[in-house]
Amino acid sequence: MEISKKERILNIIFTCVIFVTITMTYFGTLFGNLVEISSSNADLSRSYSFFGTNSVIKQIQNFFEFIQNTSGVPTDIINQYIQSMFGWFVIFIAYIVVAIIMTVFFIMTIIRGAQVLANKRSSKDLFATYAKFVFPFFNFVMIVLLCFWSHTTLSQSGITYYGDTSIGSGLVMGLVASFIGLSVLIAGKFLYPSKRPLIVRIFSSAMIVLSTIVLVYVFIDGVKYTSLDLTVKTESTVFKIFSQVITASSISELQQGILKMSIGIMGFVLTIIGVNSFVRNICFDEFEINEERYLKVGRNFNTAQHSMVQAILAFAFTTVGLLLSTIMYCSLYYTPATVYHVSTMPVVVIIMLSIVLGFAIANKCIDHSGEEQPAKVEPEPKAE
């Protein structure tokens, strides 16, 4: 495969950077800190972390040991413990699935990177494989944040206490490395030859950045609840729709609770589809990964048109899903002593997706590089 000297140099630089970033992401995710819990007040600050594979397995082992020795333990304590473990079971399943996917694409990226350096494969193949490694990682970060993220402020007797639960240093390292890697892929859109106009590539890069942020952070800070005496304020995700048991004092209240939970779960599913399918496809379209797949089977692919359709679906599904899940959460767990309302992130996500949609529409209007050109008609020879 003949390539120019400039492309050969770019291949070496980009491949080396991708090797470094994929290694940091892989080992940070599988062996670094997953979850960090910290607390602080005027006199004391402390934190502890759950560390990689060992922590996930240890939590599951502790659960089964606890269940085998529950004699004499109050029922409400058992229920609370089971609810607290629900997130760890979700993480355990996601951890296994994502670890397998990341391992496969980690190996494939190393192999294809070596082939790119040997000029036996195009850089686009390497970029596509790396993107397929990164996005499962983003999904895993989203799941960890969904299960554990919270921020609590408690004010009593003039002393303010803060409590935070978020992702640990391993996932933070993976995020930093992944965003560096994606920046390299975005840089490739400008440094490698492209038939798309410059303004389209700028809009395309902005769409990728906003979409990946949405994919990672969509569920944090979903709801906020404040005590009426203003002593406690907590920001959390909508995960308690799944982890909390409905409490009701009457049949009608139970029926309303089941209805609200069902609508909330439906909204949650719509959000998952919106960010994990359509938002992800926007990034793959703009990295021209989907285009390669279509071309292999001989189908025509218009990047701008496909991205616009995906952006419309992402905006519709995610907006409706977030509003349903957060509003139903606030209604489901409302008490006379606590005020629940939709917090910051759902609004930010909707704004970011509306910007992505605007860029996608603009690209559809500007970018004609993927459109089929009409066949040239040869003029008929004039009669003698």
C-alpha positions as a Python dict, from the first residue, in 0.01 Angstrom:
ca = {
    (1, 'M'): (0, 0, 0),
    (2, 'E'): (164, 319, -123),
    (3, 'I'): (126, 620, 106),
    (4, 'S'): (290, 961, 116),
    (5, 'K'): (576, 1051, 350),
    (6, 'K'): (343, 1281, 547),
    (7, 'E'): (91, 1002, 605),
    (8, 'R'): (367, 762, 710),
    (9, 'I'): (489, 1008, 975),
    (10, 'L'): (131, 1070, 1093),
    (11, 'N'): (74, 695, 1117),
    (12, 'I'): (380, 653, 1340),
    (13, 'I'): (282, 942, 1572),
    (14, 'F'): (-86, 852, 1596),
    (15, 'T'): (-21, 479, 1643),
    (16, 'C'): (223, 542, 1928),
    (17, 'V'): (-19, 777, 2103),
    (18, 'I'): (-302, 525, 2063),
    (19, 'F'): (-82, 247, 2205),
    (20, 'V'): (-15, 457, 2516),
    (21, 'T'): (-374, 574, 2568),
    (22, 'I'): (-531, 231, 2512),
    (23, 'T'): (-290, 73, 2763),
    (24, 'M'): (-370, 338, 3026),
    (25, 'T'): (-744, 297, 2972),
    (26, 'Y'): (-730, -83, 2978),
    (27, 'F'): (-523, -129, 3294),
    (28, 'G'): (-680, 168, 3473),
    (29, 'T'): (-1026, 22, 3418),
    (30, 'L'): (-958, -340, 3505),
    (31, 'F'): (-706, -294, 3786),
    (32, 'G'): (-746, 63, 3916),
    (33, 'N'): (-990, 217, 4166),
    (34, 'L'): (-1350, 188, 4046),
    (35, 'V'): (-1545, 380, 4311),
    (36, 'E'): (-1433, 641, 4562),
    (37, 'I'): (-1630, 754, 4867),
    (38, 'S'): (-1520, 1068, 5049),
    (39, 'S'): (-1654, 1279, 5333),
    (40, 'S'): (-1540, 1601, 5495),
    (41, 'N'): (-1637, 1866, 5750),
    (42, 'A'): (-1462, 2149, 5929),
    (43, 'D'): (-1226, 1918, 6122),
    (44, 'L'): (-1205, 1589, 5933),
    (45, 'S'): (-1165, 1467, 5577),
    (46, 'R'): (-1138, 1103, 5475),
    (47, 'S'): (-1194, 880, 5175),
    (48, 'Y'): (-1168, 519, 5069),
    (49, 'S'): (-1183, 339, 4736),
    (50, 'F'): (-1296, 8, 4591),
    (51, 'F'): (-1008, -134, 4394),
    (52, 'G'): (-1062, -302, 4057),
    (53, 'T'): (-1141, -669, 4009),
    (54, 'N'): (-1074, -761, 4372),
    (55, 'S'): (-1332, -513, 4504),
    (56, 'V'): (-1610, -629, 4273),
    (57, 'I'): (-1555, -996, 4356),
    (58, 'K'): (-1511, -921, 4729),
    (59, 'Q'): (-1842, -731, 4745),
    (60, 'I'): (-2026, -1025, 4587),
    (61, 'Q'): (-1857, -1271, 4826),
    (62, 'N'): (-1952, -1052, 5124),
    (63, 'F'): (-2313, -1052, 5008),
    (64, 'F'): (-2344, -1431, 4999),
    (65, 'E'): (-2166, -1463, 5334),
    (66, 'F'): (-2410, -1211, 5483),
    (67, 'I'): (-2715, -1392, 5342),
    (68, 'Q'): (-2595, -1722, 5496),
    (69, 'N'): (-2571, -1562, 5841),
    (70, 'T'): (-2885, -1349, 5878),
    (71, 'S'): (-3029, -1518, 6187),
    (72, 'G'): (-3121, -1251, 6440),
    (73, 'V'): (-3066, -963, 6193),
    (74, 'P'): (-3369, -729, 6163),
    (75, 'T'): (-3560, -753, 5835),
    (76, 'D'): (-3523, -383, 5754),
    (77, 'I'): (-3142, -415, 5786),
    (78, 'I'): (-3145, -711, 5547),
    (79, 'N'): (-3361, -518, 5297),
    (80, 'Q'): (-3134, -215, 5313),
    (81, 'Y'): (-2827, -431, 5255),
    (82, 'I'): (-2986, -607, 4956),
    (83, 'Q'): (-3078, -267, 4807),
    (84, 'S'): (-2725, -138, 4859),
    (85, 'M'): (-2587, -448, 4684),
    (86, 'F'): (-2809, -409, 4377),
    (87, 'G'): (-2564, -162, 4224),
    (88, 'W'): (-2271, -397, 4283),
    (89, 'F'): (-2449, -679, 4099),
    (90, 'V'): (-2507, -447, 3802),
    (91, 'I'): (-2140, -347, 3810),
    (92, 'F'): (-2033, -712, 3836),
    (93, 'I'): (-2225, -811, 3520),
    (94, 'A'): (-2114, -498, 3331),
    (95, 'Y'): (-1756, -554, 3448),
    (96, 'I'): (-1742, -906, 3302),
    (97, 'V'): (-1900, -805, 2968),
    (98, 'V'): (-1692, -490, 2923),
    (99, 'A'): (-1369, -664, 3030),
    (100, 'I'): (-1418, -926, 2756),
    (101, 'I'): (-1502, -666, 2487),
    (102, 'M'): (-1215, -436, 2586),
    (103, 'T'): (-967, -725, 2592),
    (104, 'V'): (-1067, -835, 2240),
    (105, 'F'): (-1037, -485, 2094),
    (106, 'F'): (-722, -412, 2297),
    (107, 'I'): (-549, -704, 2124),
    (108, 'M'): (-697, -609, 1785),
    (109, 'T'): (-580, -248, 1824),
    (110, 'I'): (-224, -358, 1902),
    (111, 'I'): (-221, -593, 1601),
    (112, 'R'): (-370, -339, 1362),
    (113, 'G'): (-139, -69, 1493),
    (114, 'A'): (158, -289, 1406),
    (115, 'Q'): (7, -346, 1059),
    (116, 'V'): (-34, 30, 1012),
    (117, 'L'): (330, 85, 1107),
    (118, 'A'): (426, -181, 851),
    (119, 'N'): (211, -2, 586),
    (120, 'K'): (-11, -312, 550),
    (121, 'R'): (-330, -147, 670),
    (122, 'S'): (-482, 202, 655),
    (123, 'S'): (-492, 429, 960),
    (124, 'K'): (-873, 442, 933),
    (125, 'D'): (-889, 71, 1026),
    (126, 'L'): (-681, 140, 1337),
    (127, 'F'): (-898, 438, 1432),
    (128, 'A'): (-1214, 229, 1389),
    (129, 'T'): (-1081, -49, 1612),
    (130, 'Y'): (-968, 197, 1878),
    (131, 'A'): (-1309, 367, 1880),
    (132, 'K'): (-1475, 27, 1925),
    (133, 'F'): (-1250, -23, 2230),
    (134, 'V'): (-1318, 321, 2382),
    (135, 'F'): (-1698, 327, 2362),
    (136, 'P'): (-1757, 13, 2574),
    (137, 'F'): (-1531, 179, 2832),
    (138, 'F'): (-1748, 493, 2821),
    (139, 'N'): (-2052, 272, 2875),
    (140, 'F'): (-1888, 115, 3180),
    (141, 'V'): (-1810, 458, 3332),
    (142, 'M'): (-2172, 559, 3270),
    (143, 'I'): (-2295, 246, 3452),
    (144, 'V'): (-2063, 302, 3752),
    (145, 'L'): (-2176, 664, 3781),
    (146, 'L'): (-2539, 561, 3745),
    (147, 'C'): (-2512, 311, 4031),
    (148, 'F'): (-2305, 512, 4277),
    (149, 'W'): (-2280, 885, 4202),
    (150, 'S'): (-2417, 1117, 4471),
    (151, 'H'): (-2335, 1441, 4650),
    (152, 'T'): (-2477, 1526, 4991),
    (153, 'T'): (-2455, 1848, 5193),
    (154, 'L'): (-2566, 1839, 5558),
    (155, 'S'): (-2568, 2156, 5771),
    (156, 'Q'): (-2620, 2129, 6145),
    (157, 'S'): (-2521, 2356, 6435),
    (158, 'G'): (-2314, 2577, 6207),
    (159, 'I'): (-2108, 2282, 6076),
    (160, 'T'): (-2137, 2170, 5713),
    (161, 'Y'): (-2072, 1810, 5618),
    (162, 'Y'): (-2005, 1697, 5261),
    (163, 'G'): (-2030, 1341, 5129),
    (164, 'D'): (-1942, 1233, 4776),
    (165, 'T'): (-1948, 902, 4590),
    (166, 'S'): (-1801, 895, 4241),
    (167, 'I'): (-1566, 708, 4009),
    (168, 'G'): (-1219, 619, 4138),
    (169, 'S'): (-874, 709, 4011),
    (170, 'G'): (-854, 409, 3776),
    (171, 'L'): (-1158, 517, 3576),
    (172, 'V'): (-1046, 881, 3589),
    (173, 'M'): (-712, 778, 3437),
    (174, 'G'): (-899, 580, 3173),
    (175, 'L'): (-1121, 878, 3093),
    (176, 'V'): (-826, 1113, 3056),
    (177, 'A'): (-643, 865, 2832),
    (178, 'S'): (-956, 795, 2626),
    (179, 'F'): (-1027, 1163, 2563),
    (180, 'I'): (-663, 1209, 2458),
    (181, 'G'): (-704, 916, 2220),
    (182, 'L'): (-1027, 1058, 2079),
    (183, 'S'): (-853, 1393, 2037),
    (184, 'V'): (-593, 1215, 1823),
    (185, 'L'): (-871, 1066, 1610),
    (186, 'I'): (-1029, 1411, 1574),
    (187, 'A'): (-690, 1558, 1478),
    (188, 'G'): (-671, 1294, 1207),
    (189, 'K'): (-985, 1443, 1050),
    (190, 'F'): (-783, 1759, 978),
    (191, 'L'): (-436, 1618, 910),
    (192, 'Y'): (-522, 1326, 685),
    (193, 'P'): (-668, 1388, 336),
    (194, 'S'): (-1047, 1430, 342),
    (195, 'K'): (-1314, 1511, 85),
    (196, 'R'): (-1535, 1682, 345),
    (197, 'P'): (-1522, 2066, 369),
    (198, 'L'): (-1329, 2223, 660),
    (199, 'I'): (-1639, 2374, 825),
    (200, 'V'): (-1808, 2033, 816),
    (201, 'R'): (-1509, 1871, 986),
    (202, 'I'): (-1516, 2141, 1257),
    (203, 'F'): (-1887, 2082, 1322),
    (204, 'S'): (-1822, 1707, 1310),
    (205, 'S'): (-1551, 1733, 1577),
    (206, 'A'): (-1779, 1938, 1803),
    (207, 'M'): (-2051, 1674, 1764),
    (208, 'I'): (-1810, 1397, 1869),
    (209, 'V'): (-1694, 1587, 2179),
    (210, 'L'): (-2046, 1674, 2296),
    (211, 'S'): (-2177, 1324, 2221),
    (212, 'T'): (-1905, 1148, 2420),
    (213, 'I'): (-1963, 1378, 2718),
    (214, 'V'): (-2335, 1299, 2701),
    (215, 'L'): (-2263, 926, 2678),
    (216, 'V'): (-2044, 927, 2991),
    (217, 'Y'): (-2223, 1172, 3219),
    (218, 'V'): (-2587, 1149, 3114),
    (219, 'F'): (-2720, 1006, 3442),
    (220, 'I'): (-2525, 1194, 3711),
    (221, 'D'): (-2699, 1475, 3899),
    (222, 'G'): (-3036, 1362, 3768),
    (223, 'V'): (-3244, 1451, 4073),
    (224, 'K'): (-3205, 1675, 4375),
    (225, 'Y'): (-3393, 1648, 4700),
    (226, 'T'): (-3386, 1897, 4986),
    (227, 'S'): (-3534, 1877, 5336),
    (228, 'L'): (-3786, 2148, 5417),
    (229, 'D'): (-3569, 2273, 5705),
    (230, 'L'): (-3283, 2310, 5449),
    (231, 'T'): (-3042, 2102, 5659),
    (232, 'V'): (-2993, 1824, 5401),
    (233, 'K'): (-2947, 1856, 5024),
    (234, 'T'): (-2863, 1553, 4810),
    (235, 'E'): (-2798, 1520, 4437),
    (236, 'S'): (-2822, 1171, 4297),
    (237, 'T'): (-2896, 957, 3990),
    (238, 'V'): (-3229, 794, 3903),
    (239, 'F'): (-3094, 449, 3990),
    (240, 'K'): (-3317, 425, 4300),
    (241, 'I'): (-3611, 366, 4067),
    (242, 'F'): (-3466, 15, 4045),
    (243, 'S'): (-3300, -26, 4385),
    (244, 'Q'): (-3568, 106, 4623),
    (245, 'V'): (-3872, -97, 4718),
    (246, 'I'): (-4207, 79, 4685),
    (247, 'T'): (-4356, 155, 5027),
    (248, 'A'): (-4729, 217, 5040),
    (249, 'S'): (-4989, 249, 5314),
    (250, 'S'): (-5286, 162, 5091),
    (251, 'I'): (-5376, -31, 4777),
    (252, 'S'): (-5439, 288, 4576),
    (253, 'E'): (-5104, 430, 4683),
    (254, 'L'): (-4935, 103, 4583),
    (255, 'Q'): (-5106, 112, 4242),
    (256, 'Q'): (-4991, 470, 4185),
    (257, 'G'): (-4640, 374, 4291),
    (258, 'I'): (-4629, 82, 4046),
    (259, 'L'): (-4760, 306, 3766),
    (260, 'K'): (-4502, 577, 3836),
    (261, 'M'): (-4220, 325, 3862),
    (262, 'S'): (-4325, 162, 3533),
    (263, 'I'): (-4327, 498, 3354),
    (264, 'G'): (-3992, 587, 3514),
    (265, 'I'): (-3837, 257, 3401),
    (266, 'M'): (-3974, 312, 3049),
    (267, 'G'): (-3810, 657, 3047),
    (268, 'F'): (-3487, 505, 3174),
    (269, 'V'): (-3490, 248, 2890),
    (270, 'L'): (-3557, 522, 2631),
    (271, 'T'): (-3259, 718, 2766),
    (272, 'I'): (-3034, 410, 2746),
    (273, 'I'): (-3140, 355, 2384),
    (274, 'G'): (-3089, 724, 2303),
    (275, 'V'): (-2734, 750, 2437),
    (276, 'N'): (-2608, 396, 2384),
    (277, 'S'): (-2736, 353, 2030),
    (278, 'F'): (-2805, 682, 1858),
    (279, 'V'): (-2547, 903, 2037),
    (280, 'R'): (-2283, 634, 1983),
    (281, 'N'): (-2380, 610, 1614),
    (282, 'I'): (-2332, 985, 1574),
    (283, 'C'): (-1969, 946, 1683),
    (284, 'F'): (-1917, 643, 1461),
    (285, 'D'): (-2069, 826, 1164),
    (286, 'E'): (-1845, 1128, 1215),
    (287, 'F'): (-1536, 907, 1249),
    (288, 'E'): (-1654, 746, 922),
    (289, 'I'): (-1657, 403, 1084),
    (290, 'N'): (-2012, 320, 977),
    (291, 'E'): (-1927, 429, 624),
    (292, 'E'): (-1665, 154, 596),
    (293, 'R'): (-1920, -105, 704),
    (294, 'Y'): (-2170, 5, 440),
    (295, 'L'): (-1911, 21, 164),
    (296, 'K'): (-1798, -336, 234),
    (297, 'V'): (-2144, -463, 141),
    (298, 'G'): (-2173, -233, -160),
    (299, 'R'): (-2430, 7, -13),
    (300, 'N'): (-2421, 383, -62),
    (301, 'F'): (-2364, 582, 258),
    (302, 'N'): (-2419, 954, 311),
    (303, 'T'): (-2245, 1051, 636),
    (304, 'A'): (-2418, 1386, 683),
    (305, 'Q'): (-2765, 1247, 618),
    (306, 'H'): (-2714, 944, 845),
    (307, 'S'): (-2575, 1163, 1127),
    (308, 'M'): (-2873, 1397, 1105),
    (309, 'V'): (-3118, 1106, 1138),
    (310, 'Q'): (-2922, 967, 1435),
    (311, 'A'): (-2911, 1312, 1598),
    (312, 'I'): (-3289, 1351, 1566),
    (313, 'L'): (-3346, 1008, 1722),
    (314, 'A'): (-3088, 1071, 1996),
    (315, 'F'): (-3247, 1404, 2088),
    (316, 'A'): (-3602, 1264, 2088),
    (317, 'F'): (-3532, 942, 2280),
    (318, 'T'): (-3295, 1094, 2536),
    (319, 'T'): (-3504, 1404, 2604),
    (320, 'V'): (-3828, 1212, 2654),
    (321, 'G'): (-3651, 939, 2850),
    (322, 'L'): (-3470, 1173, 3088),
    (323, 'L'): (-3782, 1378, 3159),
    (324, 'L'): (-3995, 1070, 3222),
    (325, 'S'): (-3742, 895, 3447),
    (326, 'T'): (-3649, 1201, 3655),
    (327, 'I'): (-4001, 1338, 3693),
    (328, 'M'): (-4138, 996, 3790),
    (329, 'Y'): (-3855, 955, 4040),
    (330, 'C'): (-3936, 1290, 4200),
    (331, 'S'): (-4305, 1202, 4218),
    (332, 'L'): (-4248, 845, 4341),
    (333, 'Y'): (-4029, 933, 4639),
    (334, 'Y'): (-4193, 1261, 4738),
    (335, 'T'): (-4260, 1304, 5110),
    (336, 'P'): (-4405, 1600, 5301),
    (337, 'A'): (-4063, 1655, 5462),
    (338, 'T'): (-3859, 1642, 5140),
    (339, 'V'): (-3877, 1840, 4813),
    (340, 'Y'): (-3772, 1649, 4501),
    (341, 'H'): (-3704, 1812, 4165),
    (342, 'V'): (-3517, 1757, 3840),
    (343, 'S'): (-3156, 1860, 3883),
    (344, 'T'): (-2892, 2010, 3653),
    (345, 'M'): (-2761, 1735, 3425),
    (346, 'P'): (-3083, 1638, 3240),
    (347, 'V'): (-3120, 2000, 3130),
    (348, 'V'): (-2751, 2019, 3028),
    (349, 'V'): (-2779, 1693, 2830),
    (350, 'I'): (-3086, 1818, 2644),
    (351, 'I'): (-2906, 2144, 2559),
    (352, 'M'): (-2595, 1959, 2437),
    (353, 'L'): (-2800, 1721, 2222),
    (354, 'S'): (-2989, 2016, 2072),
    (355, 'I'): (-2651, 2168, 1976),
    (356, 'V'): (-2544, 1835, 1825),
    (357, 'L'): (-2869, 1826, 1629),
    (358, 'G'): (-2807, 2180, 1506),
    (359, 'F'): (-2457, 2088, 1385),
    (360, 'A'): (-2593, 1774, 1218),
    (361, 'I'): (-2856, 1972, 1029),
    (362, 'A'): (-2596, 2231, 928),
    (363, 'N'): (-2365, 1957, 798),
    (364, 'K'): (-2651, 1805, 599),
    (365, 'C'): (-2704, 2142, 431),
    (366, 'I'): (-2333, 2208, 367),
    (367, 'D'): (-2176, 1867, 303),
    (368, 'H'): (-2241, 1724, -45),
    (369, 'S'): (-1930, 1505, -55),
    (370, 'G'): (-2121, 1184, 10),
    (371, 'E'): (-2398, 1241, -238),
    (372, 'E'): (-2415, 1041, -556),
    (373, 'Q'): (-2312, 1242, -857),
    (374, 'P'): (-2541, 1216, -1160),
    (375, 'A'): (-2398, 1012, -1441),
    (376, 'K'): (-2253, 1215, -1724),
    (377, 'V'): (-2452, 1190, -2047),
    (378, 'E'): (-2239, 1179, -2356),
    (379, 'P'): (-2370, 1415, -2628),
    (380, 'E'): (-2512, 1234, -2928),
    (381, 'P'): (-2307, 1276, -3245),
    (382, 'K'): (-2460, 1521, -3487),
    (383, 'A'): (-2602, 1378, -3803),
    (384, 'E'): (-2393, 1445, -4108),
}
